[in-house]
Amino acid sequence: MKYQNKGRFPKHGEISQKKSLGQVFLNTDWPVKKIVEHIQSLNVKRVIEIGPGNGILTLALANAGIHVTAVEKDDRFAERLQTIMTKDQQQLVDVQNIDVLQFDLKNWIRIGGGARSAVLGNIPYNISTPIVMWALPHLEHLVTFTIMVQLEFAQRIAAQVDTKNYGSLSVFCQLRANCEINFDVGRSCFTPIPKVDSAVISLTHKINSEFSEAQLQYTETVCKVSFTQRRKKLRNGVKPFMGSLTEDQCPVDLNRRAETLTPHEFVRLASFLFQGRLKAPD
């Protein structure tokens, strides 16, 4: 179900949004309430919020007693966030004026001392994939990775094999995580109004994964190459990896197209192509 704007939220002041940073902010609070309720239901104690912008989610999380590390690249909004918080909120919010892709997630998890932690945020459309890839390797230590993204992007993450949205991103995410689209958010809920709708999607660690980190990384390498030629037979993409290996040894029919392989079949293919290598690629 796609929700539209029902009730406005206070504006973000006189600060103009930067198109270069993909800044599109919520102007209504119902999606925020649903996200906070979701986080509370999981008993999360601390979160990283990616791109807090006007602070609507940041303040709601703090009001719920959750510790927030607000990672904001735009120094204008980082400074403003410091000024609009109450003293009680300031005790729970740590504003980091840095690009989230430069933020040390591994260290943040370490200093949490085992507290139930999560990563969430309203993600800029133009860097959605890098942010997902930044968080994926750390899902084991997170209760949830819950983000608001372009609807089509969420559909790509959760796509089923042999559908138009299925691609390398689907494989990457589904091998490492359980992926669930929580709810859609109509474009009228944002300022400025974008040309597309959004959705909130949650990724949680896939417990007892049978694959090693090396297998997963090699699989990602094979996927990237295979899906650049998604309409061609697999052999075209994997040819550079074959070396002395022969097709009759391959556990996957190389006459197939990339979009017809399940995530597990991609792992089998990558394990065949990179057999004998004990270390993950750089």
KALIN-V346134 format. One record per residue. N is the residue number from 1. RES is the residue in one letter. D_FIRST is the distance of its C-alpha to the first C-alpha in Angstrom with 1 decimal. Layout:
((N & RES & D_FIRST) (N & RES & D_FIRST))
This chain:
((1 & M & 0.0) (2 & K & 3.8) (3 & Y & 6.4) (4 & Q & 9.8) (5 & N & 13.3) (6 & K & 14.5) (7 & G & 17.9) (8 & R & 20.0) (9 & F & 21.6) (10 & P & 25.3) (11 & K & 26.2) (12 & H & 27.6) (13 & G & 31.1) (14 & E & 33.3) (15 & I & 32.4) (16 & S & 31.3) (17 & Q & 28.7) (18 & K & 30.0) (19 & K & 28.4) (20 & S & 30.4) (21 & L & 28.5) (22 & G & 25.0) (23 & Q & 24.5) (24 & V & 21.3) (25 & F & 20.7) (26 & L & 18.1) (27 & N & 19.2) (28 & T & 17.0) (29 & D & 17.1) (30 & W & 13.9) (31 & P & 12.7) (32 & V & 16.4) (33 & K & 16.4) (34 & K & 13.7) (35 & I & 15.6) (36 & V & 18.9) (37 & E & 17.9) (38 & H & 17.0) (39 & I & 20.3) (40 & Q & 22.2) (41 & S & 21.0) (42 & L & 22.6) (43 & N & 25.8) (44 & V & 25.9) (45 & K & 29.0) (46 & R & 29.0) (47 & V & 26.8) (48 & I & 27.2) (49 & E & 25.0) (50 & I & 25.0) (51 & G & 25.5) (52 & P & 25.2) (53 & G & 26.0) (54 & N & 26.0) (55 & G & 25.7) (56 & I & 22.8) (57 & L & 21.5) (58 & T & 25.2) (59 & L & 26.4) (60 & A & 23.6) (61 & L & 24.4) (62 & A & 28.1) (63 & N & 27.7) (64 & A & 26.2) (65 & G & 29.4) (66 & I & 28.1) (67 & H & 30.5) (68 & V & 29.1) (69 & T & 30.6) (70 & A & 29.2) (71 & V & 30.0) (72 & E & 30.2) (73 & K & 32.1) (74 & D & 32.6) (75 & D & 35.6) (76 & R & 34.9) (77 & F & 31.6) (78 & A & 33.2) (79 & E & 36.1) (80 & R & 34.0) (81 & L & 32.0) (82 & Q & 35.3) (83 & T & 36.3) (84 & I & 33.3) (85 & M & 33.3) (86 & T & 35.2) (87 & K & 37.8) (88 & D & 35.8) (89 & Q & 32.9) (90 & Q & 35.4) (91 & Q & 36.6) (92 & L & 33.2) (93 & V & 32.3) (94 & D & 34.2) (95 & V & 33.6) (96 & Q & 34.5) (97 & N & 35.2) (98 & I & 34.7) (99 & D & 32.7) (100 & V & 30.4) (101 & L & 31.6) (102 & Q & 35.1) (103 & F & 34.1) (104 & D & 35.6) (105 & L & 32.7) (106 & K & 35.2) (107 & N & 37.5) (108 & W & 34.8) (109 & I & 33.9) (110 & R & 37.6) (111 & I & 38.5) (112 & G & 35.7) (113 & G & 38.0) (114 & G & 35.4) (115 & A & 33.2) (116 & R & 29.5) (117 & S & 28.1) (118 & A & 24.9) (119 & V & 24.1) (120 & L & 21.1) (121 & G & 20.4) (122 & N & 18.9) (123 & I & 20.5) (124 & P & 22.3) (125 & Y & 21.1) (126 & N & 24.8) (127 & I & 25.6) (128 & S & 22.5) (129 & T & 24.4) (130 & P & 27.5) (131 & I & 25.7) (132 & V & 24.0) (133 & M & 27.4) (134 & W & 29.0) (135 & A & 27.1) (136 & L & 26.8) (137 & P & 30.5) (138 & H & 30.2) (139 & L & 27.2) (140 & E & 29.8) (141 & H & 30.6) (142 & L & 27.2) (143 & V & 24.9) (144 & T & 21.9) (145 & F & 21.2) (146 & T & 17.9) (147 & I & 17.2) (148 & M & 15.0) (149 & V & 15.7) (150 & Q & 15.0) (151 & L & 12.0) (152 & E & 14.7) (153 & F & 16.7) (154 & A & 14.2) (155 & Q & 13.8) (156 & R & 17.6) (157 & I & 18.1) (158 & A & 16.2) (159 & A & 17.4) (160 & Q & 19.4) (161 & V & 23.0) (162 & D & 24.1) (163 & T & 20.9) (164 & K & 20.9) (165 & N & 19.1) (166 & Y & 21.4) (167 & G & 24.2) (168 & S & 26.4) (169 & L & 23.7) (170 & S & 21.9) (171 & V & 25.3) (172 & F & 26.2) (173 & C & 23.2) (174 & Q & 22.9) (175 & L & 26.6) (176 & R & 26.5) (177 & A & 23.2) (178 & N & 20.5) (179 & C & 17.4) (180 & E & 13.9) (181 & I & 10.7) (182 & N & 9.6) (183 & F & 6.6) (184 & D & 6.2) (185 & V & 8.6) (186 & G & 9.8) (187 & R & 13.4) (188 & S & 14.8) (189 & C & 14.4) (190 & F & 17.3) (191 & T & 21.0) (192 & P & 22.2) (193 & I & 19.2) (194 & P & 18.8) (195 & K & 18.5) (196 & V & 15.3) (197 & D & 11.8) (198 & S & 11.7) (199 & A & 10.1) (200 & V & 11.7) (201 & I & 13.4) (202 & S & 16.1) (203 & L & 19.3) (204 & T & 21.8) (205 & H & 25.3) (206 & K & 26.0) (207 & I & 28.9) (208 & N & 32.1) (209 & S & 31.4) (210 & E & 34.3) (211 & F & 34.7) (212 & S & 36.9) (213 & E & 36.0) (214 & A & 38.4) (215 & Q & 36.8) (216 & L & 33.4) (217 & Q & 34.9) (218 & Y & 36.9) (219 & T & 33.8) (220 & E & 32.1) (221 & T & 35.3) (222 & V & 35.3) (223 & C & 31.6) (224 & K & 32.1) (225 & V & 35.0) (226 & S & 33.6) (227 & F & 30.4) (228 & T & 32.5) (229 & Q & 33.8) (230 & R & 30.9) (231 & R & 32.3) (232 & K & 35.7) (233 & K & 37.1) (234 & L & 36.9) (235 & R & 40.6) (236 & N & 40.4) (237 & G & 38.3) (238 & V & 40.0) (239 & K & 43.6) (240 & P & 44.5) (241 & F & 43.8) (242 & M & 45.8) (243 & G & 49.2) (244 & S & 51.6) (245 & L & 48.8) (246 & T & 48.7) (247 & E & 45.9) (248 & D & 47.3) (249 & Q & 46.7) (250 & C & 43.1) (251 & P & 40.6) (252 & V & 38.1) (253 & D & 39.0) (254 & L & 39.3) (255 & N & 39.0) (256 & R & 35.2) (257 & R & 32.7) (258 & A & 30.8) (259 & E & 27.4) (260 & T & 28.6) (261 & L & 29.6) (262 & T & 27.6) (263 & P & 27.7) (264 & H & 30.5) (265 & E & 32.4) (266 & F & 32.4) (267 & V & 33.9) (268 & R & 36.6) (269 & L & 37.3) (270 & A & 37.6) (271 & S & 39.8) (272 & F & 42.0) (273 & L & 42.4) (274 & F & 43.1) (275 & Q & 44.9) (276 & G & 47.6) (277 & R & 46.1) (278 & L & 45.7) (279 & K & 44.4) (280 & A & 41.0) (281 & P & 41.2) (282 & D & 41.6))
